[in-house]
C-alpha cells in the first residue's frame, strides 16, 4: 500500500512561490498600468471634492490638497516607473502622462469654473475685438502689440466662430490642458530624433512635465508659438533637406513670426547655432527664419518695432541686468510665498545640475548627444539680447527645459539594453520625489491670485457693457478679469501702478483724490472697480501697503460724493454721484 504523505508539504511549499508568481504576473500585466491611472484620477477627484477655491491660502491650490491627492500623484508616478521598468508599450506610458496632465492642467478648468490668470482675459479681449470688427488695428492705444502680431488671435477667432462665440471662455479655460497635450506629442517627435531608446524618450518627457512650472501654457501666443518652435527643432534634428520638410519648416516659421515677438528670436538663435555647429544641414535655414521674422517685424509690426528699438538697444549685452529684472519680480511677503518662489527656482537648479551630470556621464561613455547640449545652452543667449519686460529669465527656462530634461534623463538611464536595474529605478523615484514638490509649488503657488470668482467676472462684464467709449476705468490693480469685452472703449488707470506719491495720496484721501479723477470732463463716463482678486494681488505682491484697497473701498462707500453702481460681493463698482 502506497501512502502519499508529501502532498501537503508540497502544497505548503508551493504557496510562497505561487504568491511571488502571482505578484510578478500582476506587475507584468498591462491591466495594472490601465488601472492605476483610473485609481489616481478617482483619488484626485475625491481629494478635491467639495473644496472651494476661495479657501486657498498663500500656497495656492496646494493648500487644498489632502492625503488622497498626494496618494494619487504617488500612484501615477509609480505606474510610470513600473512601465519604464518592464519596457511597456508606448501607449501605456503615454496613458500615465496624459493622466498626469489631466490632473494638473484640467483641474483649474473644472474647479474654478472661470478662466484663470488675468492675462488670459486680455487675450480673450483681442479675440473678442476680431470677432466684433472682423480685423485688427495695429494703431490702437491699448494692447496694440497684439494687433501687430495677430496670428494666434486670428486663429482663435476662427475657432470661436466655428465652435460658437459663447464657447470662447471654455476654449480659454481648457487651453493649458490642450497645449500640454500638444507639447507631449511634439516633444516625443523631438526626443525620438535625439535617441532611439524608448525608455530615454519617455523619461525625458516625464522629467519635462515635472520641472516646467513656468506656466506659459495658458491661452496665449507664447503657448502656441512654443509648440511650433519645438516642431521646428524636431525637423532640424532630423534634417530639413527634402522639399516637403523645407515647406513645413517655412510654414511653422511664418506662423511663429506673425504670432509672437520673442519666439522668432529664439528660433533664429537655435537654427543658426545648429547649422553653424554642423548639427544640421542647410545654410539657407537661418536665412529663412531671419528674413521671415524680420519682414513681419518691419511691416505689420513696424509701429511696435520702432518704439521698442531703443529699449532693446538699452538692454542688449546686459545679461546680469536682464536676469535681475526677472528675479526682482519675485515677491516674498511671507513664508508661504517664499516656499513658492524658492520651490520653483530650486527644481530648475536641481534639474540643471542633474543634466550636467548626464552630460558628463555621456561624455565619458562617448555617447554624448551634442545637439541636446547645444539646445540646452542656446536659450541663454536671450539674456544678452533683451530683458523682455522682466520676463526673459522665465523664457530662457522655458526654451531650455526640454533639453535640461533630456540630459537629466541620460544621468540615470543606462546606455545598455535590458531591464532597468533597481538602482536606476531608485534614482528615477528619488528625482521624481525631489522635482514634483518644487514643480507644484512653482505652478500652483500663485493660484490664489490667479483665481477669479464668477461674480468678479460679472462685475467686469457689467462695466464693459454699460460704459460708453472714451470712459475712464480706475482699477485697484490689473489682477482681475480685465479687458475681455469691448476693451478698446476705455482708458485704464490701475491705482497700484501709479507712482508712489500718487497712490499714497489716494490712500490718504480716497474720496477727495479719486473724485478729482472721475470729474475730469475729458472722459465720457468714469468708474472705479475694486475686486477681491485685486486686493489679494496688492497685499501679496506688496505694490501698496496691505489693506490699501480695502480701506479705499470703505472710504468710497462712506463718502457722499460716491455711489455704488454695482456690488456683487467680490467686486464693487463706484461712480461719482454728481456725474
C-alpha positions in Angstrom: 0.0 0.0 0.0 1.4 3.4 -1.0 0.8 6.3 1.3 1.1 9.8 -0.2 2.4 11.9 2.6 4.3 14.5 0.7 1.4 16.3 -0.9 0.5 18.6 2.0 4.2 19.6 2.4 4.4 20.3 -1.4 1.3 22.4 -1.2 2.7 24.4 1.6 6.0 24.9 -0.1 4.3 25.9 -3.3 2.3 28.7 -1.6 5.1 31.3 -1.4 6.2 30.6 -5.0 2.7 30.9 -6.2 2.3 34.2 -4.4 5.5 35.5 -5.9 4.5 34.4 -9.3 1.1 36.0 -8.9 2.7 39.3 -7.8 5.1 39.2 -10.8 2.2 38.4 -13.1 0.3 41.4 -11.8 3.3 43.7 -12.1 3.9 42.5 -15.6 0.3 42.8 -16.6 -1.0 45.7 -18.8 -4.0 45.8 -16.6 -2.0 47.3 -13.7 -0.9 50.2 -16.0 -4.5 50.6 -17.1 -5.9 50.5 -13.6 -3.5 52.8 -11.7 -4.3 56.0 -13.7 -8.0 55.4 -13.1 -7.5 54.9 -9.4 -5.3 58.1 -9.3 -7.9 60.2 -11.1 -10.6 58.9 -8.7 -8.5 59.7 -5.7 -7.7 63.1 -7.1 -11.4 63.9 -7.5 -12.2 62.6 -4.1 -9.4 64.7 -2.5 -10.8 67.9 -4.1 -14.5 67.1 -3.9 -16.3 69.9 -2.1 -13.3 72.2 -2.0 -13.9 75.9 -2.7 -11.1 77.7 -4.5 -12.0 80.8 -2.4 -10.4 78.9 0.5 -6.9 78.8 -1.0 -4.1 80.2 1.2 -0.8 81.7 0.1 0.3 78.3 -1.1 -2.3 78.4 -3.8 -4.1 75.3 -5.0 -1.6 73.2 -2.9 -3.4 74.4 0.2 -6.5 72.4 -0.9 -4.6 69.1 -1.3 -5.3 66.3 1.0 -3.8 62.8 1.5 -5.9 61.5 -1.4 -4.3 64.0 -3.8 -0.8 63.1 -2.6 -1.6 59.4 -3.0 -2.9 60.0 -6.5 0.4 61.5 -7.6 2.4 58.8 -5.9 0.4 56.0 -7.6 0.7 57.7 -11.0 4.4 58.2 -10.6 4.7 54.5 -9.5 2.8 53.4 -12.5 5.0 55.3 -14.9 8.2 53.9 -13.3 6.8 50.4 -13.4 6.0 50.9 -17.1 9.6 52.0 -17.7 11.0 49.1 -15.8 9.1 46.5 -17.8 9.5 48.2 -21.1 5.8 48.8 -21.5 4.3 49.8 -24.8 4.4 53.5 -25.6 0.6 53.8 -25.5 0.7 52.7 -21.8 3.4 55.1 -20.9 1.5 57.8 -22.7 -1.6 57.0 -20.7 0.3 57.7 -17.4 1.5 61.1 -18.7 -1.9 62.1 -20.1 -3.5 61.2 -16.8 -0.8 63.4 -15.1 -1.5 66.3 -17.4 -5.2 65.9 -16.8 -4.8 66.1 -13.1 -2.5 69.1 -13.1 -3.9 71.2 -16.0 -7.5 70.3 -16.3 -8.2 70.7 -12.5 -8.4 74.6 -12.6 -10.8 74.5 -15.6 -13.1 72.2 -13.7 -12.7 73.5 -10.1 -12.7 77.2 -10.9 -15.4 77.5 -13.4 -13.7 80.7 -14.8 -10.6 81.3 -16.8 -7.5 81.5 -14.6 -4.9 84.3 -14.9 -5.6 87.9 -15.8 -3.5 87.9 -19.0 -5.7 85.1 -20.4 -8.6 87.5 -20.1 -6.8 90.2 -22.1 -6.1 87.7 -24.8 -9.8 86.8 -24.9 -10.4 90.6 -25.4 -8.3 90.6 -28.5 -10.2 87.7 -29.9 -13.5 89.4 -29.0 -12.3 92.5 -30.9 -11.6 90.5 -34.0 -15.0 88.8 -33.8 -16.7 92.1 -33.5 -14.7 94.1 -36.1 -13.5 91.4 -38.4 -10.0 92.8 -38.4 -7.2 94.1 -36.1 -6.0 97.6 -35.5 -2.2 97.9 -35.0 -2.5 101.6 -34.2 -4.9 101.0 -31.2 -3.7 102.5 -27.9 -4.4 99.6 -25.6 -2.6 96.2 -26.3 -1.6 97.3 -29.7 1.3 94.9 -29.8 -1.2 92.0 -30.1 -2.8 93.6 -33.1 0.6 93.8 -34.7 1.2 90.0 -34.2 -2.3 88.7 -34.6 -1.7 85.1 -35.8 -2.7 83.3 -32.6 -5.7 85.6 -32.1 -7.0 85.3 -35.6 -6.8 81.5 -35.4 -8.6 81.6 -32.1 -11.3 83.9 -33.5 -11.8 81.4 -36.3 -12.1 78.6 -33.8 -14.5 80.5 -31.7 -16.6 81.3 -34.7 -16.8 77.6 -35.6 -17.5 76.5 -32.0 -19.7 79.4 -31.2 -18.7 82.7 -29.6 -20.3 81.7 -26.4 -17.7 78.9 -26.1 -14.7 81.3 -26.2 -14.3 81.3 -22.4 -14.5 77.5 -22.4 -11.8 77.3 -25.1 -9.6 79.6 -23.0 -10.2 77.6 -19.8 -9.1 74.3 -21.3 -6.2 75.8 -23.3 -3.5 74.8 -20.7 -4.5 71.1 -20.9 -4.7 71.1 -24.7 -1.4 72.9 -25.1 0.3 70.4 -22.8 -1.1 67.5 -24.8 0.3 69.2 -27.9 3.7 69.5 -26.1 3.6 65.8 -25.3 3.1 64.9 -29.0 5.7 67.3 -30.4 8.3 66.6 -27.7 8.1 62.9 -28.4 8.9 63.8 -32.0 11.9 65.9 -30.8 13.3 63.3 -28.4 12.8 60.5 -30.9 15.1 62.5 -33.2 17.8 62.5 -30.4 17.7 58.8 -29.4 16.2 55.5 -30.4 16.0 54.4 -26.8 12.3 54.4 -25.9 13.0 54.5 -22.2 15.1 57.6 -22.5 12.5 59.3 -24.6 9.7 58.8 -22.1 11.8 59.5 -19.0 12.7 62.8 -20.7 9.1 63.6 -21.2 8.3 62.7 -17.6 11.1 64.9 -16.3 10.0 67.8 -18.6 6.4 67.8 -17.3 7.5 67.8 -13.6 10.1 70.6 -13.9 8.4 73.0 -16.3 6.5 75.2 -13.9 6.9 78.5 -15.8 3.2 78.5 -16.7 3.5 79.7 -20.3 0.8 77.2 -21.3 -2.3 79.4 -20.8 -4.4 80.9 -23.6 -1.6 82.9 -25.2 0.5 83.4 -28.4 3.6 82.1 -26.5 1.9 78.7 -25.8 1.1 78.2 -29.5 4.5 79.5 -30.7 6.3 77.2 -28.2 4.6 74.1 -29.8 5.6 75.4 -33.3 9.2 76.1 -32.1 9.6 72.6 -30.8 8.2 71.3 -34.1 10.8 73.3 -36.0 13.5 71.9 -33.7 12.3 68.3 -34.3 12.6 68.9 -38.1 16.1 70.4 -37.6 17.3 67.4 -35.7 16.1 65.1 -38.5 17.5 67.3 -41.2 15.4 69.8 -43.2 16.6 68.5 -46.6 13.5 67.5 -48.6 11.2 70.0 -50.3 8.4 68.8 -48.1 10.3 69.4 -44.8 11.5 72.8 -46.1 8.0 73.9 -46.8 6.8 72.6 -43.5 9.6 74.4 -41.7 8.8 77.6 -43.6 5.1 77.3 -42.7 5.9 76.9 -39.0 8.3 79.9 -39.1 5.6 82.1 -40.7 3.1 81.0 -38.1 5.6 81.9 -35.3 6.6 85.2 -36.9 3.1 86.5 -37.1 2.1 85.4 -33.6 4.8 86.2 -31.2 7.7 88.7 -30.7 10.3 86.7 -28.7 10.0 83.1 -30.1 11.2 84.1 -33.6 14.4 85.5 -32.0 14.9 82.2 -30.2 14.2 80.2 -33.4 16.8 82.2 -35.3 19.3 81.6 -32.5 18.6 77.9 -32.4 18.7 77.4 -36.2 21.9 79.5 -36.6 23.6 77.6 -33.8 22.7 74.1 -35.1 23.7 75.0 -38.6 27.0 76.8 -37.6 28.0 73.9 -35.3 27.1 71.4 -38.1 24.4 69.6 -36.1 22.0 70.0 -39.1 22.5 70.8 -42.7 21.0 73.7 -44.7 22.9 77.0 -44.9 19.6 78.6 -46.1 17.6 77.7 -42.9 18.8 80.6 -40.8 18.2 82.9 -43.7 14.6 81.7 -44.0 13.9 82.1 -40.3 15.6 85.5 -40.1 14.1 87.1 -43.2 10.5 86.0 -42.5 10.7 87.2 -38.9 12.3 90.5 -39.8 10.0 91.1 -42.7 6.9 90.8 -40.4 8.5 92.9 -37.7 9.3 95.7 -40.2 5.9 95.7 -41.9 2.9 94.7 -39.8 4.8 95.0 -36.6 6.6 98.2 -37.6 5.0 100.6 -35.1 5.9 98.4 -32.1 9.3 97.5 -33.5 10.2 101.2 -33.9 9.1 102.1 -30.4 10.9 99.1 -28.9 14.1 99.5 -30.7 15.7 101.8 -28.2 14.5 99.7 -25.3 16.1 96.7 -27.0 19.3 98.7 -27.5 19.5 99.6 -23.8 19.2 96.0 -22.7 21.3 94.4 -25.4 24.5 92.9 -23.9 23.3 93.2 -20.3 22.7 89.6 -19.2 23.0 90.2 -15.5 20.7 93.2 -15.6 18.2 91.4 -17.7 18.2 88.4 -15.4 17.8 90.6 -12.3 14.7 92.2 -13.8 13.1 88.8 -13.6 14.4 87.9 -10.2 13.3 91.2 -8.8 9.7 90.4 -9.8 9.6 87.5 -7.3 7.9 88.9 -4.2 8.4 87.1 -0.9 5.9 88.7 1.5 5.6 85.7 3.9 6.9 82.1 4.4 4.4 80.5 2.1 5.3 82.8 -0.8 9.0 82.2 0.0 8.4 78.4 -0.5 6.6 79.1 -3.8 9.4 81.3 -5.1 12.3 79.1 -4.0 10.5 75.8 -4.8 10.3 76.9 -8.4 13.8 78.1 -8.6 15.1 75.0 -6.7 13.6 72.5 -9.1 15.2 74.2 -12.1 18.5 74.5 -10.4 18.5 70.8 -9.3 17.4 69.7 -12.8 20.2 71.7 -14.3 22.7 70.0 -12.0 21.4 66.6 -12.9 21.5 67.5 -16.6 25.2 68.4 -16.2 25.8 65.0 -14.6 24.2 63.4 -17.6 26.3 65.4 -20.0 29.5 64.4 -18.1 28.4 60.7 -17.9 27.7 60.6 -21.6 30.9 62.4 -22.5 32.8 59.8 -20.5 31.0 57.0 -22.3 31.4 58.7 -25.7 27.6 58.7 -26.1 27.0 62.4 -25.7 24.3 63.9 -27.9 25.8 67.3 -28.6 22.5 68.6 -30.2 20.7 68.3 -26.9 23.6 70.1 -25.1 23.6 72.9 -27.6 19.8 73.4 -27.5 20.0 73.4 -23.7 22.6 76.2 -23.7 21.5 78.4 -26.6 18.4 79.9 -24.8 20.9 81.6 -22.5 21.8 83.9 -25.5 18.4 85.5 -25.0 19.8 87.1 -21.8 22.2 89.0 -24.0 19.5 90.2 -26.3 16.6 91.6 -24.2 15.1 91.9 -20.8 11.6 91.3 -22.4 9.9 93.4 -19.8 11.3 91.5 -16.9 10.2 88.1 -18.2 13.3 86.9 -20.0 14.7 84.5 -17.4 11.3 82.7 -17.4 11.5 82.3 -21.2 15.1 81.1 -21.0 14.0 78.3 -18.7 11.0 77.6 -20.9 13.1 77.1 -24.0 15.9 75.2 -22.2 13.5 72.9 -20.2 13.1 70.1 -22.8 16.8 69.6 -23.1 17.5 70.0 -19.4 15.0 67.1 -19.0 16.7 65.1 -21.8 20.2 65.5 -20.4 18.9 64.8 -16.8 17.3 61.6 -18.1 20.7 60.5 -19.5 22.1 60.8 -16.0 20.0 57.9 -14.8 19.2 55.7 -17.8 21.9 53.2 -18.6 23.4 53.1 -22.1 22.6 49.3 -22.4 19.6 47.4 -23.4 17.6 45.3 -21.0 15.5 45.9 -17.9 16.4 48.8 -15.7 18.3 48.0 -12.6 17.0 48.6 -9.1 19.4 51.4 -8.6 18.2 53.1 -11.7 14.6 52.8 -10.7 15.5 54.2 -7.3 17.2 57.1 -8.9 14.2 57.9 -11.0 11.9 57.6 -8.0 14.2 59.9 -5.9 14.4 62.5 -8.6 10.6 62.4 -9.1 10.2 62.9 -5.4 12.6 65.9 -5.5 11.2 67.5 -8.7 7.5 67.2 -8.1 7.1 69.3 -5.0 9.1 72.2 -6.5 7.0 72.0 -9.7 3.8 72.0 -7.8 4.9 75.0 -5.7 6.0 76.9 -8.8 3.0 76.1 -10.9 0.2 76.2 -8.3 1.6 78.5 -5.7 0.1 81.7 -7.1 -3.4 80.3 -7.8 -5.0 82.4 -5.0 -4.2 85.4 -7.2 -5.0 83.7 -10.5 -8.5 82.5 -9.5 -11.4 84.9 -10.2 -14.8 84.2 -8.8 -17.9 84.2 -11.2 -19.2 87.4 -9.6 -15.9 89.2 -10.3 -16.3 88.3 -13.9 -19.9 89.5 -13.7 -18.8 92.9 -12.4 -16.1 93.4 -15.1 -18.6 92.4 -17.8 -21.2 94.9 -16.4 -18.7 97.7 -16.7 -17.7 96.7 -20.2 -21.4 96.6 -21.3 -22.5 99.8 -19.7 -19.6 102.2 -20.1 -19.6 104.3 -23.3 -16.5 104.7 -25.5 -14.0 107.1 -24.0 -14.7 106.2 -20.4 -12.2 106.2 -17.6 -11.9 102.9 -15.6 -9.9 103.2 -12.4 -8.8 99.7 -11.2 -7.4 98.7 -7.9 -4.9 96.6 -9.9 -4.8 94.7 -13.1 -5.2 91.4 -11.4 -8.8 90.6 -12.3 -10.8 89.6 -15.4 -9.9 92.6 -17.3 -10.2 93.9 -20.9 -12.0 90.9 -22.2 -15.0 92.6 -23.7 -15.3 96.0 -25.6 -11.8 96.7 -24.2 -10.9 99.4 -26.7 -13.6 101.7 -25.2 -11.7 102.6 -22.0 -8.8 104.5 -20.6 -7.4 102.2 -17.9 -5.7 103.5 -14.7 -4.6 100.8 -12.2 -4.0 102.5 -8.8 -1.2 100.2 -7.8 0.8 101.0 -11.0 0.7 104.8 -10.2 3.9 106.5 -8.8 4.2 106.1 -5.0 3.3 109.8 -4.4 0.1 109.3 -6.4 -1.2 106.2 -4.8 -0.1 107.4 -1.4 -2.3 110.5 -1.9 -5.2 108.2 -2.8 -4.7 106.0 0.3 -4.6 109.1 2.5 -7.8 110.7 0.9 -9.5 108.2 -1.3 -12.7 110.2 -1.9 -11.1 113.5 -2.4 -8.4 112.4 -4.8 -10.5 110.0 -6.9 -13.3 112.4 -7.2 -10.9 114.7 -9.0 -10.0 111.9 -11.4 -13.6 110.9 -12.1 -14.8 114.5 -12.6 -12.4 115.1 -15.4 -14.6 116.3 -18.4 -12.3 114.6 -20.9 -13.9 111.2 -20.1 -17.3 110.2 -21.3 -18.1 108.1 -18.2 -15.9 107.3 -15.1 -15.9 104.2 -13.0 -13.9 102.7 -10.1 -13.7 98.9 -9.9 -12.3 97.2 -6.8 -12.4 93.4 -6.6 -11.4 90.6 -4.3 -8.5 89.4 -6.6 -7.1 92.9 -6.9 -6.9 93.1 -3.1 -5.2 89.7 -2.9 -2.7 90.7 -5.5 -1.8 94.1 -3.9 -1.5 92.5 -0.5 0.7 89.6 -1.6 2.9 91.4 -4.0 3.3 94.5 -1.8 2.7 97.1 -4.5 0.9 99.1 -1.8 0.6 98.6 1.9 -1.6 95.6 2.9 -5.2 96.5 3.2 -4.9 99.6 1.0 -7.7 98.7 -1.5 -10.0 97.6 1.3 -9.6 101.0 3.0 -10.1 102.8 -0.3 -13.4 100.8 -0.9 -14.6 101.5 2.6 -13.9 105.2 2.3 -15.7 105.4 -1.0 -18.8 103.7 0.5 -18.9 106.2 3.2 -18.4 109.2 1.0 -21.5 111.2 0.0 -19.7 112.0 -3.3 -19.7 108.4 -4.5 -22.4 105.9 -5.3 -22.2 102.1 -5.6 -23.4 101.3 -9.1 -22.9 97.5 -8.6 -21.9 95.3 -5.7 -21.5 91.5 -6.4 -19.9 90.8 -3.0 -16.5 90.1 -4.6 -16.4 93.3 -6.7 -17.7 96.8 -6.3 -18.2 99.4 -9.0 -18.3 103.0 -7.8 -19.4 106.1 -9.8 -19.3 109.8 -9.0 -22.8 110.7 -7.6 -22.8 114.1 -9.2 -21.9 112.7 -12.6 
